[in-house]
Amino acid sequence: MMQLVYETENRKPYKILDISFKNVSFAENGKYD
């Protein structure tokens, strides 16, 4: 999973504020663990 937080100027991406990456795992029944 990736999360990107950015600032906009005139409704266009302007400045990246934060980027984070996380490994997502699921249980055997397919639910988010």
Secondary structure as UniProt FT lines:
FT   STRAND          2..9
FT   TURN            10..11
FT   STRAND          12..21
FT   TURN            28..29
//
